[in-house]
Amino acid sequence: MNRRLRRNHTPTFKAKVALAALKGDRTLAQLAEQFDVHPNQITSWKAQLEEGEPMCSVPAAARQPRSQLST
């Protein structure tokens, strides 16, 4: 059995999916099938878009000031 590799979605793709969800003319199940992502992921991206958060995540190490990384 082959295991599916973890996919990294671009911020553009996430925004496209979230905007389609906000539009409201299709169900989450239909959007999930169309974009080949899980419905929970669409809900998460939609919430991020509504809250005005950036559509790309930043690793925790990159959020810390450099002075704290070397200690």
Z-matrix of the N, CA and C atoms (Angstrom, degrees):
N
C 1 1.444
C 2 1.526 1 109.42
N 3 1.317 2 116.91 1 124.74
C 4 1.449 3 121.17 2 -179.79
C 5 1.518 4 110.57 3 -85.31
N 6 1.307 5 115.24 4 136.48
C 7 1.454 6 120.65 5 179.23
C 8 1.522 7 108.75 6 -93.03
N 9 1.323 8 116.40 7 137.06
C 10 1.456 9 121.58 8 -179.91
C 11 1.525 10 109.32 9 -74.57
N 12 1.315 11 116.43 10 133.17
C 13 1.453 12 121.17 11 178.24
C 14 1.522 13 110.27 12 -70.84
N 15 1.295 14 115.75 13 149.76
C 16 1.460 15 120.85 14 177.62
C 17 1.518 16 109.10 15 -67.33
N 18 1.314 17 115.37 16 130.57
C 19 1.460 18 119.66 17 -178.57
C 20 1.522 19 110.74 18 -98.74
N 21 1.306 20 116.46 19 141.95
C 22 1.459 21 122.74 20 175.46
C 23 1.520 22 107.59 21 -109.97
N 24 1.325 23 116.00 22 114.84
C 25 1.460 24 120.64 23 -178.39
C 26 1.522 25 109.93 24 -90.81
N 27 1.312 26 115.71 25 140.86
C 28 1.457 27 120.57 26 179.41
C 29 1.520 28 109.71 27 -73.96
N 30 1.326 29 117.60 28 154.65
C 31 1.466 30 120.52 29 176.06
C 32 1.528 31 112.18 30 -57.51
N 33 1.322 32 117.28 31 -32.94
C 34 1.461 33 121.31 32 178.44
C 35 1.523 34 110.88 33 -64.66
N 36 1.331 35 116.61 34 -44.12
C 37 1.459 36 121.29 35 178.57
C 38 1.529 37 110.45 36 -63.44
N 39 1.339 38 116.70 37 -44.39
C 40 1.458 39 120.99 38 -179.99
C 41 1.523 40 110.78 39 -60.22
N 42 1.327 41 116.42 40 -43.70
C 43 1.461 42 120.40 41 179.63
C 44 1.521 43 111.17 42 -65.00
N 45 1.321 44 116.85 43 -39.31
C 46 1.466 45 121.31 44 178.86
C 47 1.525 46 110.71 45 -61.30
N 48 1.332 47 116.69 46 -45.08
C 49 1.459 48 121.58 47 -179.92
C 50 1.528 49 110.21 48 -67.23
N 51 1.330 50 116.93 49 -43.50
C 52 1.462 51 120.93 50 -179.30
C 53 1.525 52 111.26 51 -63.85
N 54 1.319 53 117.28 52 -39.88
C 55 1.464 54 120.36 53 178.18
C 56 1.528 55 111.29 54 -66.22
N 57 1.320 56 116.57 55 -37.42
C 58 1.463 57 120.11 56 176.73
C 59 1.528 58 110.19 57 -64.13
N 60 1.323 59 117.00 58 -36.86
C 61 1.467 60 120.88 59 178.38
C 62 1.523 61 111.06 60 -69.75
N 63 1.330 62 116.53 61 -38.15
C 64 1.464 63 120.50 62 178.71
C 65 1.524 64 112.07 63 -66.32
N 66 1.299 65 115.44 64 -32.21
C 67 1.459 66 120.80 65 179.91
C 68 1.529 67 110.97 66 -57.20
N 69 1.334 68 116.04 67 -41.35
C 70 1.447 69 121.87 68 173.25
C 71 1.510 70 116.79 69 81.15
N 72 1.321 71 118.83 70 9.36
C 73 1.460 72 119.81 71 -179.60
C 74 1.528 73 112.98 72 -86.76
N 75 1.338 74 117.57 73 -8.60
C 76 1.468 75 122.00 74 178.08
C 77 1.521 76 108.62 75 -132.42
N 78 1.323 77 116.35 76 153.20
C 79 1.464 78 120.91 77 178.82
C 80 1.528 79 110.10 78 -76.59
N 81 1.344 80 115.04 79 164.56
C 82 1.466 81 119.44 80 176.78
C 83 1.519 82 111.20 81 -61.04
N 84 1.320 83 116.30 82 -37.88
C 85 1.466 84 119.85 83 179.62
C 86 1.522 85 110.97 84 -63.27
N 87 1.317 86 117.02 85 -40.80
C 88 1.464 87 120.54 86 178.69
C 89 1.524 88 110.84 87 -66.39
N 90 1.332 89 116.39 88 -42.78
C 91 1.464 90 119.87 89 178.80
C 92 1.527 91 111.30 90 -65.91
N 93 1.319 92 116.62 91 -40.08
C 94 1.467 93 120.81 92 179.10
C 95 1.520 94 110.84 93 -61.15
N 96 1.313 95 116.24 94 -41.12
C 97 1.466 96 120.02 95 178.29
C 98 1.531 97 110.82 96 -68.36
N 99 1.313 98 116.19 97 -41.83
C 100 1.470 99 120.31 98 -178.69
C 101 1.526 100 111.83 99 -63.63
N 102 1.339 101 116.57 100 -44.55
C 103 1.469 102 120.89 101 -175.48
C 104 1.527 103 113.67 102 -96.72
N 105 1.340 104 117.19 103 -1.36
C 106 1.463 105 122.89 104 178.77
C 107 1.536 106 112.15 105 57.12
N 108 1.333 107 115.74 106 49.67
C 109 1.460 108 122.46 107 174.28
C 110 1.526 109 108.03 108 -134.65
N 111 1.315 110 117.10 109 165.05
C 112 1.462 111 121.52 110 -179.97
C 113 1.535 112 109.58 111 -76.97
N 114 1.332 113 117.65 112 143.38
C 115 1.472 114 120.18 113 179.08
C 116 1.529 115 113.66 114 -56.96
N 117 1.336 116 117.54 115 -34.48
C 118 1.470 117 119.94 116 177.54
C 119 1.523 118 111.38 117 -63.35
N 120 1.317 119 117.28 118 -33.95
C 121 1.460 120 120.64 119 178.47
C 122 1.522 121 110.23 120 -67.23
N 123 1.319 122 116.81 121 -39.26
C 124 1.465 123 121.06 122 177.95
C 125 1.524 124 109.77 123 -62.96
N 126 1.329 125 116.78 124 -43.31
C 127 1.463 126 121.20 125 178.83
C 128 1.526 127 110.64 126 -60.54
N 129 1.317 128 116.36 127 -41.34
C 130 1.464 129 121.40 128 179.32
C 131 1.531 130 111.16 129 -64.27
N 132 1.322 131 116.62 130 -47.03
C 133 1.466 132 120.21 131 -179.85
C 134 1.526 133 111.15 132 -65.59
N 135 1.315 134 116.94 133 -36.31
C 136 1.459 135 121.72 134 178.35
C 137 1.531 136 110.05 135 -63.75
N 138 1.327 137 117.01 136 -44.16
C 139 1.466 138 121.76 137 178.70
C 140 1.525 139 110.71 138 -63.37
N 141 1.334 140 116.84 139 -40.58
C 142 1.465 141 120.65 140 177.83
C 143 1.519 142 110.71 141 -61.40
N 144 1.310 143 116.31 142 -42.30
C 145 1.457 144 120.61 143 -179.34
C 146 1.525 145 110.67 144 -66.05
N 147 1.327 146 116.82 145 -41.96
C 148 1.458 147 121.25 146 -179.81
C 149 1.526 148 112.27 147 -65.38
N 150 1.332 149 117.11 148 -34.16
C 151 1.459 150 121.90 149 -179.69
C 152 1.523 151 112.71 150 -83.71
N 153 1.322 152 116.65 151 -8.24
C 154 1.455 153 120.52 152 179.29
C 155 1.509 154 114.03 153 80.80
N 156 1.329 155 117.06 154 16.53
C 157 1.462 156 120.87 155 177.84
C 158 1.522 157 109.97 156 -76.77
N 159 1.334 158 116.74 157 152.88
C 160 1.466 159 118.69 158 175.79
C 161 1.522 160 110.85 159 -64.48
N 162 1.331 161 117.10 160 147.99
C 163 1.460 162 121.80 161 -177.16
C 164 1.526 163 112.85 162 -83.10
N 165 1.317 164 118.32 163 0.40
C 166 1.463 165 119.73 164 176.77
C 167 1.523 166 108.02 165 -116.72
N 168 1.309 167 116.25 166 143.98
C 169 1.461 168 120.38 167 -179.60
C 170 1.525 169 109.33 168 -96.09
N 171 1.316 170 114.67 169 146.35
C 172 1.456 171 121.35 170 -179.12
C 173 1.522 172 107.73 171 -110.53
N 174 1.334 173 117.95 172 127.73
C 175 1.463 174 119.48 173 178.67
C 176 1.519 175 111.95 174 -57.44
N 177 1.315 176 117.09 175 148.73
C 178 1.462 177 121.98 176 -176.69
C 179 1.525 178 111.68 177 -57.96
N 180 1.326 179 117.81 178 -38.29
C 181 1.465 180 121.12 179 -179.41
C 182 1.529 181 111.35 180 -62.86
N 183 1.302 182 117.15 181 -32.03
C 184 1.464 183 120.20 182 -178.95
C 185 1.517 184 111.56 183 -76.82
N 186 1.339 185 118.25 184 -19.09
C 187 1.460 186 121.33 185 -179.04
C 188 1.523 187 112.17 186 -82.49
N 189 1.338 188 118.46 187 -18.51
C 190 1.450 189 121.29 188 -178.55
C 191 1.529 190 109.86 189 -84.23
N 192 1.332 191 116.96 190 144.95
C 193 1.467 192 118.38 191 175.11
C 194 1.513 193 111.51 192 -60.67
N 195 1.319 194 117.59 193 148.03
C 196 1.462 195 121.95 194 -176.17
C 197 1.536 196 112.10 195 -60.31
N 198 1.322 197 117.25 196 -31.79
C 199 1.470 198 119.58 197 -179.05
C 200 1.535 199 111.31 198 -61.99
N 201 1.321 200 117.35 199 -30.64
C 202 1.466 201 120.50 200 -180.00
C 203 1.531 202 111.30 201 -82.39
N 204 1.311 203 118.96 202 -22.41
C 205 1.456 204 121.56 203 -178.24
C 206 1.521 205 112.37 204 -70.90
N 207 1.332 206 118.45 205 -31.43
C 208 1.457 207 120.69 206 -174.81
C 209 1.530 208 112.37 207 -82.97
N 210 1.314 209 119.26 208 -13.01
C 211 1.468 210 120.53 209 -178.65
C 212 1.496 211 112.33 210 -89.00
